[in-house]
Amino acid sequence: MTLPNELWLPIFEYLPPQSLRNVILTSKKFHAVAIRLLYKHLILTSPTSFITARSSLSSIQPSPHALLLSISPFVRTVDQLQEAVAVVSFDGLKPITVNANNNRQSTRALFSETKDVYRPSLVADMTLYNTLLSQVTSFTSLRQLVFRGMILPVNFHSIVHDFPHLRDLAVVHCTVPFVRAPPDIDHTCLKIETLTLLDIRATSRSDDDDLNLPRTRLRLLAKASTLCTLTYDHTIWVHRAFTSSSPSPPLTALDVKFPVQKDRPRVPLGFIPFLETLPSLRTLILRNHVPALSLSPSALPALCAISAPFSAVTSLSSGRSIVKLDIRDEAALTPLYKAFAAVHSDLSMVQELSLFVGDWDDELILAIVAHFPNLTKLQIRYVRGGPSEDTIIGLGSRTLYALPHLVSVHIFCIPLPLPPHNFLETNNIDDDTAYGAPGIDDTYFRSMHDIDPDADRSSEQDNDNDDYGIAWNRACPGLRTVQLHPGWVWRRADPTDSWVARPCESGIFGDVFESPLCDARLLADIIKNAESRARNTGWRPSGPASPIIITHI
């Protein structure tokens, strides 16, 4: 009770929603502090949940900063709503009658093995839906807004302008309705800095550039003058919104998801000219199957981080100073070694390297050490084979010692998904994540995902990793993180510290390496900084001084 609220607040910010709810029930003091964070992020995915929460939504103070919305009105002609079974109103649920002449049941049977999880089963009637939109527009402090798995409102383009503080906008797995007379709204005045457009559905053809069509108009959001991070896929091809007379925004990060078909990869029309108009771009992520890109030598002068399939890595790296390199798909060893040699001078400054190889080869480490002398982080994922125990123990003294700046090593086996059983499954496989690379869903609204890892610690696995870590201590004194199994890493603070096992997860946008979870050492730093601020402001504890012990997070 002697700790001030200013200290508890930053600690509670690290908790996932479930833990935050438990904190609120702990005491009145914790309730007063944590309630400010509990409703900071709102998730409304069902009409029934909105009805339940409606009375409390209007009284939330302070106003929420982030909202994920997945509630649609009922429209019979929209394909995305064909799985809906009931319409929700303030008076209750009304079942949706199925016309005997439609083919809903046959469609369900045909796609039963590839069910679209973004087809809602409950939809809202117009009264409830309009009430919902009024409530949403009242959250004027929103900084993050995600529309997911729903029909976009007819006045969507006007709604996004109602939030003066909006910085992060995402539209994913949504259907864009057709509007006969769309309003002429200028999106260049939007203050958004991050835009995500994925799996955009509409009745019009995906390659139609008519500005009166809804999917084409959605591209215009990317013309916001403050936009820095842009993510989109092949369902909308946002780059078509930019021409020589309509320059692109000052992007620093671009994430593009290409089609999954491996037999016919091609560069979409206008994509290369678009890349060549991005002088400030620093991070480029290309997903799925991408051919080599014939860029001019002067294109992308600021590019320093690449995450792309092996087929595009050489053309993107040539002539550029790359610091982060992630090869997203399976790389055959012989072509990989040749590629390293071909662009050796361009890759010599790489500090973070991540790649996937199907078959393990001990010589891979030798090649990496020879071509990447400045590495600080290394991640290798493989499927078949693997280094022997003797190889792992000797990595430090035989090879890794030659990398003086190395602080993080991740070498682990991952399982590949089962082969598809039919044609439909083949078309729905996302090769982007099949090789253990971070999925595109990690690029939006990360903070709203309920991440609460629950893994059993294997004592045998822990002891093995500890032995390996000790074997590397003398040869690699700078090492702070070692991972030899998926899901767990060993960490230490400095060469005199002991190795401690902690759970880990895939990286997020702009960082292809794992993102460490909050641990006691991080909270200790928070406490140290908060106490320093408290001393500067004259705060003193009312009771006797006592040590702060954090036993588990």
N, C-alpha and C positions, 0 to 999 in steps of 0.2 A: 504493500500500500504506500510505501515511501517513494516509489518511482513515479515521475510525472507522466501525464498523458502524452506529452511530446515524445517520450521514449517508447511507450507501448504502441503508439500508432504506426511507426515504421516497421515494428516487429510484426504486427498483425497483417500488414500489407502483403507479407510473403505467404500467408495461409490460403489454401484452396477454400472454396465456398463451404464445403461440409465442415471443415475444421473451424471456419469462422462462425458458423451457426452454433457450434458447441461452445466456443469462447463466449458468445453473447449470453448463454445460459449459465455461465459460471458465477458471475457476481454482478452487482449493480455497477461497480466501477468499470468492469470490462464491458458491460452492456453499453454504457454511455460512450465508450471510445469506439468499440468495434461496430456499432450500429451505423456509424458513418461510412464504413467500408462495405457492409453487407449488401447495401442497395446501390453501391457504386456501379456495379455491372448488373444489368437486367437481362433475363432471357425469357422471352414470351414465344412459346412454340405451339401453343394450343389455345383455341377459343375458351375452353373450360378453365385453363389456368388464368387467363385474363379476367374472367368473371370472378374467380376466387380472390384475385389480388386487387381488383379494381378499387375497392374502398380504401386500401392503404397506399395505392400508387400516387394519388393526388397529394398525400401528406408527407411524402418522402422528402426529408431535408438532410443534407443538401441534395439538390437535384442530381439524378444519376449522370455519370459521364460516359457510359457505354451501354448500348442496347443491341441485342440480337433478336430479330423479329422473323417469325415463320408462320404467320396466320393469314389465310386467304379468304376472300369472299367466294361464295359458290357461283360458278359459271359453268353451265353444262358443256359448252363447246370447247373448253380448254382441256387438252389431253392430259396435262399434269394433274387434273382433279378427277380423273376417271376412277380412281380407287377410293374416293370419298364415300362414306357410308351414312353420314348424318350431318345435318345443318344445325349448328348451335346458335341459340338465341337466348335472350335474358329469361325467357319462359321455359327453357329446357331444350331437349334434343328432338329433332324431327328426322326420321329415317328418310333417306333418298330412295325414291322409287326407281327401279331399273326398267327401262323400256325393253320389252321383249324383242324388239327388232334390232337393238344394238348388239354389238359384238364384244361387250366388256368381258364376259366370261371367257370367250375364246382368246382374247388378248391376254388375260391373266394366265391362262394355261400356257400360251406360247412363250411368255417371258417369265414364267415362274422361277426359273433358275437364275435369272438375272434381274431380280426385282429392283425397281427404282425406289430407294429408301426416301426419296424426296417427293413422294406422292402422298400428301396428307390424307388421313382417314376422317378427320373432322374439319369442317369449314364453318365460317361465320355467316350469319345472315347480314343483310346490309345495315340494319340498325346497329347491331353489335360491332360490325366492321367500321362504320363511320365513327362510333364512339371510341374505338381503339385508335383510329388515326388522329382524332382530336387529342387523345391522351398523349400519343407519341409526340405530336408537334408542340405539346406544352413543356417537353423536356428541352428547354432552350440551352442547357449547359452541355448537351451531348458533344463529346469529342470523337467517339467511335460509334459507327452505325453500320450494322450488317443486316441485309435482307437475304434470307436463306430459305430455299425450298418453298417458294410461294409465288403467287401472281403479284407482280408489282402494282402498286396503286396507279390509277389512271393519271393522277396528278403527281406522280413520282418526282418529276423534274422540278416542280414547284416546292415540294416538301423538302428536298435536300437544301434548298436555299433558306429554309426557316431556322437553320441552326448556325448561328454566327460563329460558334466555336468549333464547328466540325472540322476535324483534321484527317480522319481515317474513314473511308467509305468503301464498303464491299457489297457486291451483288453476286451471289453464287447460287447455282441450281435454281434459277428463277425463270418464269415466263413473263415476257414483256407484252402487255396487252396492246391491241391496235387502237389508235386514237384517230378519228376521222379528221379532226382539225387540231393538230398538236400545236401548243403555244410556242412562240419563238422566244426561247430563253437563252440568254448568254451565260455560258458556264465559265467563261474566262475569269469572272469575278469571284468564283468559288475559292475558298481558302484551304481546300483540302491538300494534304501533303502525300497521302497514300491512297491509291485507288486499286481495287481488285474486282475484276469482271471475269467470272468463270461459269461455264456451262449455262450460257444464256439461250433460252428457248423462245421461239416465236413462230408464227405461222408463215412468215416470209422466208425466202431463201437466204441462207447464211452468207452468200457471196454478193447479195444485192446491195448496192451503195446508194440507193434512193434515200435522200434525207427525210422523206416523209414516212419511211418505214421505221417501226419502233426499235429494232435491234441496231440499225444504223445510227439513230439519234442517241442511243445509249453510249456510243463511242465518243460523243462530243463531251462527255464528262472529263475526258483526258485532256481537254484543252484548258483546264484550270491552270492559271499562270504560276501557282505556287507548288505544283505537283512535283514530287521528288522520286517517289517509288510507284511503279506501275506494274501490275500483274494481270495478265489476260491469257486466254487460250484460243484455240482454233474455231470456236463457235462464234467469235465476234471480231477477231483480227483488228484490234483497236488501232494499229498503226495506219490503217487506211483512212483514218480521219485527218491525217496530216499530209499536206502537199507542199509544193514550193511556195505557194502563196499563203499557207497556213502553217507556220513553223511549230515545231514540237516544244513542249515545256522543258525546263532545265533538269532533266532526269538525272539522278545519281544511281538508281538501281532499277533494273528491268528484269522481269520474270515472265517468260513466255512458254506456254505449254502447247506443243505441236501434236498432231494426230498420232495415235498409237500404231498405225499400220507401218510395219517394217519394210514391206515390199515396194512401197512407192513414196519414200520420203522426198519432199521437194520444198524449195524455199518459196513461201507465199509471195504473191505479187506485191511489190513495194516495200518488202521487209528490209532488204539491204540498203536502199536509199534512206529508209527511216533510221537505221543504225548509224549511217554516216552523217546524220544531222544531230548527233548526241555527243558533243565535245566534252560534257561534264560527267558522262556515265562512268561509274567506278565498278559497279557490280552487275554482271550479266549471268542470268540463269536460263538455260534452254533445256526443256524437258522432252522426254521421249525421243523419237528418231529425227535427227536433223542432219542434213548433208553438210559438206564443207561449204563455208561461206566465203565468197570471193569479195573481200573487202579491200578498199583502197588502202595503201600504206599509211595514209594520214588519218584514217578513220579511228574513232574511239581512242584518242590520245591519252585519256585519263584512266582507261580501263586497267584495273589491278586485281580483280577477283572474278574468276570464271568457274561456273558449274554447268557442265554440258556433257553430252555423249562423246565418246572417243572420236567419232567421225568428224566432229567440229573443233576439237581442242587445238589441233595443229594450226589450222587457219586462223583461229582467234588469238593464239599465243604469239604468232610470228610478228616480230617487230614491236612488241609491247612489253612493258615491265610488269609481269604478273607476280603478285604476292600471294594470292590464294588460288589454288587449283583443285577442282573436284571433278573427277571423271565418273559420271553418273551410272553408266552401263558397263556391262562386262567387257573387259579389255583382254584380248589374246596377248600372251606374253611376248611373242616375237615382234608383232607390229608395235607393241607398247615400247619395247626397248629401242626400236628404230625411231619412233616418234620422239623419245627422250633425246636421242642423239641429234635428230634433225633440228630441234629447237633448243638445244642445250644452252646457248647464250641467252635466249629469252627467258628461260626458266631458272636460271642460276640464282635469281633473287627470290624465288618462291619460299615463303615461310610456312605456309600451311598446305599440306597435300593430303587429299583423300581419294581413294580409288577402290575399284572392285575387280577382282580377278577370279575366274571360275576355278582354276587349279592353282594350288599353292606351289611356289617355287622359291627355294632358299636364296637363289641368285637375285630375286626381286629386291631384297634389302640392299645388296651390293650395288645394284643399278641405281637405286634411290639415293644412296649415300654419295655415289659418284657424280650424279647430275643435280642434286639439290643440297649443296653444302650449307645453306643458311636456314634449314628447316628448324622451326620451333614446335610444330604440331604435325603428327603423322597418323593417318588412319588407313588401315588396309582391311577390307572385307573379302572373305573367300568362302567357297562352298565345298570344294573337294580337296582332300588331302589335309595338309596342315603342317606347321613346324613341329619337329620332335621336341621332347623335353630338353634334350641336350642343346638343340638349336636355340630354344628360348633362353635358357640359362646363359648361353654364350653370346647372345646378341649384344649385350652391353660391352664386353671386352673385345669382341671381334669386329663389330661393325658400327654400332650406334655411338661409340666413343668418338667417332670422327665427326659427329654433329654437335659442336660445342654449345649451340643455342637451344638444343632440344629440351622441351619441358613437358611434352605430352605425347604418349605412344598408345595407339589403339589398334590391336591386331586380333581379330576375332572372326569366327565362322558364323555365317547366317544361313537359314534355310530358304530355299527358293520355293515359290508357290507351285502347287501341283499343275501339270499341264492341262489345258482346256479340254473339255469333253465334247464340245460341239462348236459350231460356227459362231453362235451368239456369244458364248463365253470368250472366244478368241477376240472378238471385236470389243469386248468390254474389259479386257485385261489392260491395266495401266502399267506399262513397262517402266514408267518413271520411278515407281516405288518397289518394283520387283527385286532390285539389286541392293536394297537397304538404304537407298538415298532418302533424305527427308522428303515427305510428301508435300504437295502444294497446299494442302489444308493448313500446314503450319505457317503459312504466309499471311494469314489474316486472323484477327481477333484472338491472338494466342492467349491473352490474359483471361479470357472467358472460358477456356477449356478447363474442365475439372481434372487437373492433373494431381493425383494422389497415389503415387506408386506404392504397390503392396507386393513385395517380393520376399520369398523366403531365402534367408542367407544360408548357403551351404558351407559348413565348416571345412569340408575337404577342399572345396574350391577356394575358400579364403586362404587356407594354409598353403596351397599351391601358389597362388598369386604372391603371398608374402615371401615365399622362398625366392621366386623370380625377382621381386623387387629388391630384396637384399642382395641378390647376385649382381644387380645392376648399379648398386649404390656407389661403389668406388669409381666405376668407369663412366657413369653418367650422373654426376652430383647435381646437375641442374634439373633432373626429372622431378616433376610434381604430380603427374597423373599417368597411370598405367592401366590399360584395359586388355584383358585376354579372354573375356567372356561377354556376350551381349547382355546388357542390362546392369552390369556392375563394373565399377572402376575402383582402383586403389589410389588414394591421394595422400599427400603430405605437404606441410607448409614450407619446410626448408630441409636441407640435408641432415639436420640433427633430429628431425621429427620422425615419429613412427608412421608407418603406412596404415591407413584406415580405409575399409571398404565402404563405398556409398553407392546408392542407385544412380543411374544416369539415363538419359533419353536422347533421341535424335536431335540434331541442331535445328535452329529456326532460320528464317530468311536472312541471307547475307552471311551466315556462318554455318558451314557444312559439318562442323565438329560438334561434339556433344556440348550441351548447355548444363553446367553443374547445378544441382539443386541447392537450395539454401541449407547451410550446415551451421554448426555451433560456432565455428571460427568466423563465419560471415556475420552472425549475430553479435559476436563479441566485438567486432569492428564497429557495428552500429551502436552498441552500448558505449563504447569508448568515445565515439564522435558525439553522441548525445550528452554524455557526462561533461565533455569539453565545452559544448555549447551552454550547458547548464551553469558551469562555473563562470563562464563569461557574462551570463545574465544575472549572476548573484544567487541562483537557486541552491538551497541546501536541504538535505533530507531532514525531516522532523524527528526521526528516531535515530537510534544508534547505527553506525555504519556496519554493514554486513556484506559478505561476499555474495556475488551473483553467480549461481551455478546453473548452467543450462545442460540438462542431462540428455535430452532427446528432442529432435524436431521431426 
